[in-house]
Amino acid sequence: MNKTIITLAAATLFSHSVLATTELPDKQAELPAHPKTEKSDHLVPRDFSTIPNTPFGDKVKQGYSLFVNTQTLQGKYVNNQQNCVNCHMQAGMKADSAPLWGAFMAYPAYRSKNDKVNTYAERIQGCFTYSMNGTPPPQDSPELVALSAYSYWLAMGGLLDKYNMQNTPIPELSDAAVQLGGNDESFILPIEMMKDLPAGKRGSLAGRSFPKLDKPEQAPSIERGEIVYNTTCASCHGANGEGIRDHGVQSFPPLWGKDSFNWGAGMHRVNTAAFFIYENMPLGKSIQITKQEAWDVAAFMNSHERPQDPRFKGDLKANQEKYHNHQGYYGKTVNGKVLGEHSY
């Protein structure tokens, strides 16, 4: 593989991409769900002990550290009590939990909701804006580069090993290349992979999303969901969705309230939350509740107030009509209160 070609070509293309805008388009468009795939088809990233002791390896290590403990960016880029790993399990490596290796290979990609091609770095920026209720790290910042490098390292190591190239070292890319993503002509893969993974069609790796659940037999119920939450979820996430905090450290994340993800985050959608909950919760004991219970508890979780949608410009109805035509409770009346009207 010619690392120089990858680096220079990606850098040239990346220079034409704009990561920061004055508006806040919907960079948090719903992650497409797919049928569950066989475990044998999933990528398995390389062991962390193989991360090289080089400047690029240091970026990968920093990316891992930021991913599992994003609270180190509290007050700078993060304004709630969430960590990236709360939604992307096992340090972003777990298949069927929106793993980083799948996301990296899916970008750059066109998104109809903001009518532009988004780079991988832009996708991460969207997570900071919405899931972290914060401020996105700027282009080329050490944090954005590190998170991108970590994602690339997971993806490339998994691909090389899947194609029986275990002895091939992971090429070290430029900052521009890792921020671009792997789904582009400039991102050159070994010839052994190119037939299976042509540029523009790398966003469908097995296990890259939350597996889609069938529609429930009964409409999701907030009331039934409250029962599921109290018996299954409250021990980790608190009676009032506040999570568990000990000695200033948030060990389990809040699910609603001022320290949770805001109304623009993908997880506030009932269907997205149901897909995630069924596959990944309770932590370490996934697929322990029924599909109907997953839908119900997702409805209960998302029927509470949380931080305001960053795209809100003073008109709740207008914001609802523009950005919330999906399964959610933003702008709707629940227990006599219009959600979003008194957001944090």
Disulfide bonds with the S-S distance in Angstrom:
none
